[in-house]
Structure formats: structure tokens, C-alpha cells
């Protein structure tokens, strides 16, 4: 069953196409399913891309190429060299620039007629509703659970369709959430996974081509929603396996008890999504006495009871001759890229290899991974196993390469 268009279909309300635009979009115009009126709907449409990273890059490029009149970009990050493996909207020449500026440059180079609206902000409960109101379709290309739930809830509350996509390693998902008769993201995932259980792409990696596959699917769904053609992924979850090059579709049903889109919703306004996803806000430790036995330094952050030691603090102690035991909890293939010379026990093997830790349970251990997420999980497991003085190296080996030894490679 075809969807209804997201744009008013009264011809007098639609913008006219110039001769130049008619020539440009001729391959669309000769499709009966698009035609002149369909292209006018695309010109009238306003699409918001939440994120200009791996998914947002191909999504924004194809939506602009299709002739969508206004594209909003939400991103507060800057372009890093490591982005270029998959974020094709950016380039070598825009490394260091704001992502919204870099994306605008590429999009205007592709289609001078498309208006780009830049939202160089972090999307939060305080600004999401205001930003979303001006757009017809919201395309979620985020990479964390807090923002996915935020996007979902804002879309449902405002009645906006959410062209959703997500990626990890070699697999991806796509769907359309928030349609009037369809499910939302919370119908599929009522609760977020515990913090640290699902690593981010920065921790687990992603095949650079995969976001191209999924982002183009999101763009396709966005165009279908605007035109009101075809069968959108409402009530369906598309699973993409890049290694097997297989696509599977699962049927989804609207949950009548969903707290956001159900018959008796309990979430009627945006909430604290960090709290909902169990993301602890760092608390500053009180004025504790500094000792060489691992007590918390004054002003040191504590997360879930685990003191967070900075790379500068660890290096200063090492230089002073105070060398706590350091444990690397990354994977062997990461250790081969770069390491600090610390013993390696992958986080998933901590419980079964406690006997290999060569210090007593009352001695200090500093745990590190790539950026601090997995090591926090390992530190909690070590503390549960009876190790009393465990600290997490904030920022991990990436922070060490950035702040202590710039000659080290970053990945």
C-alpha cells in the first residue's frame, strides 16, 4: 500500500520548476510515478539530516541530487581524517572544518538550487522540538542510543516520519518509524541496552562502504515519503548483511502499550535521554587524600564508583616513579596497531582470566581501552571480583596519543 505524501498535493501550492530544473531532473520527469508534480513536491520538501557522518553523508548527497528544496543538517562535530574512510560528503580539504560547513560546501557543489540550513548544535531535549518543527521528514543518521530515542520521541510527538538507519561492523538496519499507523523505535526497542554492552562504531569498527548502502536506503525512503509512492518501510525492519550481501525484512507491529506512540502514552514530552540510557554524569570526587596506594586524587571524576584518571595524571605519576599496574582490555588486532606495552586481556575475557592479573586485590590497577568505554566496563567487573583500587584511563589510548605521545598512530 503506497504511503501518503508528506507535502500538500494542491498544484497551486507547489513551486514551479525553471527550464534549467526541468532539464536537470528530466530522468525524474519522464517517470509517471514522479512527473512534474512529483518533482515540484521534492522542491517544496524540507528534509532534516540528523548527523552528517557515515549515514548522513550519502543520505544528504542523494536527497540533494534528487531536488529536495531544503535540507537541514544537525551536527556539532568537526571533520577528522578518520571520517574520510566512510563519510563521503567530506574531503581532505575540509579536515578540521565544522561538518555542517564541509557538508554544505559539497551539497552546494552538487546542487546550487538546494537550500542548506545548518544547525551546528548538539541535539538535545531542549532544542529538538524547535528544530524538527520546520521539516517534513526527519532522517536519523545518529550513532548513539540517547539521540536515537530523542529523535524517535520528538518525531512521534510532532507527527513527523523518521527515516531511520543504523550500522555496526558489517551489518545495518533501516526502517520508517513514527508514521500514524506504524510502530516507532520504542516499539522495536522498548529499553536501551546497558551502557557499554553494545560498542560504538569507534570501538567496534565499521566497513566503510556499509553506511553507503544503508544511507542510500534512507534516502530512498525519504523520497518515497515525499512523493507518496511505493511501499515504505513502515512496519518493516530491513536487515542488511554486507558480508553475505543479503537483505532480510522483519515485520514490526505497533505496540499498543508503547509509552510514546501507544493508546495511552506516558511520555508526552521529551525526557533526559542520558539518564534513560543509563549514561552516568561524571561526579567530582571530594577532597580525598592523595596516596601512592591508589586513593582518589582531589578533583578526580568518578563514574559509577570508578575513579577516572586522565592520561596527564598517569604520565606524571609514571615520571615520578609511581607506576601503577596498567591493563589493556582491547582486542589483539587493536593491540597490534598501537599499544602502551601493558599486558592485554580483552574485556570479554576478564572474568575467566582473573588469575593472570599479577597484582593483589588491594593494589592499584589502571584499565585502558581505545577511548574509555570498554575499560569502564572492565573496571566495574574487576571491582565486582574484589579488586578494590581500580581506575579507568579516561580517553584511553586515543587520549594518550593526542596528549602525551603524538608520534603514536590513532585509529
URTAKA-V389605 format. One record per residue. N is the residue number from 0. NEAR is the number of other ideal C-beta (glycine too) atoms within 8 Angstrom. Layout:
BEGIN
n:N near:NEAR
n:N near:NEAR
END
This chain:
BEGIN
n:0 near:3
n:1 near:7
n:2 near:13
n:3 near:5
n:4 near:10
n:5 near:10
n:6 near:10
n:7 near:6
n:8 near:8
n:9 near:6
n:10 near:7
n:11 near:4
n:12 near:6
n:13 near:13
n:14 near:7
n:15 near:5
n:16 near:10
n:17 near:6
n:18 near:5
n:19 near:6
n:20 near:12
n:21 near:10
n:22 near:7
n:23 near:7
n:24 near:11
n:25 near:8
n:26 near:6
n:27 near:13
n:28 near:11
n:29 near:5
n:30 near:9
n:31 near:4
n:32 near:8
n:33 near:10
n:34 near:10
n:35 near:7
n:36 near:9
n:37 near:13
n:38 near:15
n:39 near:13
n:40 near:15
n:41 near:15
n:42 near:14
n:43 near:11
n:44 near:14
n:45 near:12
n:46 near:16
n:47 near:15
n:48 near:15
n:49 near:13
n:50 near:12
n:51 near:16
n:52 near:15
n:53 near:15
n:54 near:15
n:55 near:18
n:56 near:17
n:57 near:13
n:58 near:17
n:59 near:15
n:60 near:13
n:61 near:12
n:62 near:15
n:63 near:13
n:64 near:8
n:65 near:10
n:66 near:15
n:67 near:16
n:68 near:12
n:69 near:12
n:70 near:16
n:71 near:15
n:72 near:17
n:73 near:12
n:74 near:14
n:75 near:5
n:76 near:7
n:77 near:7
n:78 near:14
n:79 near:6
n:80 near:5
n:81 near:7
n:82 near:10
n:83 near:11
n:84 near:6
n:85 near:14
n:86 near:14
n:87 near:8
n:88 near:13
n:89 near:15
n:90 near:8
n:91 near:5
n:92 near:4
n:93 near:11
n:94 near:11
n:95 near:5
n:96 near:9
n:97 near:10
n:98 near:14
n:99 near:13
n:100 near:10
n:101 near:15
n:102 near:17
n:103 near:11
n:104 near:9
n:105 near:12
n:106 near:15
n:107 near:10
n:108 near:5
n:109 near:9
n:110 near:9
n:111 near:4
n:112 near:7
n:113 near:14
n:114 near:6
n:115 near:12
n:116 near:9
n:117 near:9
n:118 near:11
n:119 near:7
n:120 near:9
n:121 near:4
n:122 near:13
n:123 near:8
n:124 near:9
n:125 near:4
n:126 near:9
n:127 near:13
n:128 near:10
n:129 near:6
n:130 near:14
n:131 near:13
n:132 near:7
n:133 near:8
n:134 near:13
n:135 near:10
n:136 near:15
n:137 near:16
n:138 near:17
n:139 near:14
n:140 near:16
n:141 near:10
n:142 near:10
n:143 near:7
n:144 near:9
n:145 near:12
n:146 near:13
n:147 near:13
n:148 near:14
n:149 near:14
n:150 near:16
n:151 near:17
n:152 near:13
n:153 near:14
n:154 near:16
n:155 near:12
n:156 near:11
n:157 near:9
n:158 near:7
n:159 near:12
n:160 near:12
n:161 near:15
n:162 near:14
n:163 near:14
n:164 near:16
n:165 near:10
n:166 near:13
n:167 near:9
n:168 near:9
n:169 near:7
n:170 near:11
n:171 near:14
n:172 near:13
n:173 near:14
n:174 near:12
n:175 near:14
n:176 near:16
n:177 near:14
n:178 near:10
n:179 near:4
n:180 near:5
n:181 near:12
n:182 near:12
n:183 near:16
n:184 near:12
n:185 near:14
n:186 near:13
n:187 near:10
n:188 near:6
n:189 near:7
n:190 near:4
n:191 near:10
n:192 near:7
n:193 near:6
n:194 near:8
n:195 near:8
n:196 near:5
n:197 near:6
n:198 near:7
n:199 near:9
n:200 near:11
n:201 near:6
n:202 near:11
n:203 near:9
n:204 near:6
n:205 near:12
n:206 near:8
n:207 near:9
n:208 near:8
n:209 near:17
n:210 near:17
n:211 near:11
n:212 near:11
n:213 near:16
n:214 near:17
n:215 near:11
n:216 near:12
n:217 near:16
n:218 near:14
n:219 near:9
n:220 near:13
n:221 near:15
n:222 near:12
n:223 near:12
n:224 near:16
n:225 near:16
n:226 near:12
n:227 near:12
n:228 near:9
n:229 near:7
n:230 near:5
n:231 near:10
n:232 near:10
n:233 near:10
n:234 near:9
n:235 near:10
n:236 near:11
n:237 near:12
n:238 near:11
n:239 near:14
n:240 near:11
n:241 near:12
n:242 near:5
n:243 near:5
n:244 near:5
n:245 near:6
n:246 near:7
n:247 near:7
n:248 near:8
n:249 near:7
n:250 near:6
n:251 near:12
n:252 near:7
n:253 near:13
n:254 near:11
n:255 near:6
n:256 near:7
n:257 near:14
n:258 near:9
n:259 near:12
n:260 near:12
n:261 near:11
n:262 near:5
n:263 near:5
n:264 near:10
n:265 near:5
n:266 near:8
n:267 near:5
n:268 near:5
n:269 near:10
n:270 near:9
n:271 near:6
n:272 near:12
n:273 near:8
n:274 near:8
n:275 near:10
n:276 near:11
n:277 near:8
n:278 near:8
n:279 near:8
n:280 near:5
n:281 near:8
n:282 near:8
n:283 near:8
n:284 near:12
n:285 near:4
n:286 near:3
n:287 near:9
n:288 near:4
n:289 near:6
n:290 near:6
n:291 near:4
n:292 near:7
n:293 near:9
n:294 near:9
n:295 near:8
n:296 near:11
n:297 near:8
n:298 near:5
n:299 near:12
n:300 near:10
n:301 near:13
n:302 near:11
n:303 near:7
n:304 near:6
n:305 near:13
n:306 near:11
n:307 near:13
n:308 near:12
n:309 near:10
n:310 near:12
n:311 near:8
n:312 near:10
n:313 near:13
n:314 near:9
n:315 near:8
n:316 near:10
n:317 near:9
n:318 near:6
n:319 near:6
n:320 near:5
n:321 near:7
n:322 near:6
n:323 near:12
n:324 near:11
n:325 near:13
n:326 near:13
n:327 near:14
n:328 near:14
n:329 near:12
n:330 near:6
n:331 near:7
n:332 near:6
n:333 near:10
n:334 near:10
n:335 near:6
n:336 near:8
n:337 near:9
n:338 near:10
n:339 near:8
n:340 near:3
n:341 near:9
n:342 near:8
n:343 near:10
n:344 near:12
n:345 near:10
n:346 near:13
n:347 near:4
n:348 near:8
n:349 near:13
n:350 near:7
n:351 near:5
n:352 near:9
n:353 near:9
n:354 near:4
n:355 near:7
n:356 near:12
n:357 near:5
n:358 near:7
n:359 near:4
n:360 near:7
n:361 near:5
n:362 near:11
n:363 near:11
n:364 near:16
n:365 near:13
n:366 near:15
n:367 near:16
n:368 near:16
n:369 near:13
n:370 near:10
n:371 near:15
n:372 near:12
n:373 near:14
n:374 near:15
n:375 near:13
n:376 near:10
n:377 near:14
n:378 near:14
n:379 near:11
n:380 near:11
n:381 near:14
n:382 near:12
n:383 near:6
n:384 near:9
n:385 near:6
n:386 near:10
n:387 near:7
n:388 near:11
n:389 near:12
n:390 near:15
n:391 near:16
n:392 near:17
n:393 near:11
n:394 near:12
n:395 near:13
n:396 near:14
n:397 near:10
n:398 near:15
n:399 near:15
n:400 near:13
n:401 near:9
n:402 near:8
n:403 near:9
n:404 near:6
n:405 near:5
n:406 near:3
n:407 near:9
n:408 near:6
n:409 near:8
n:410 near:7
END
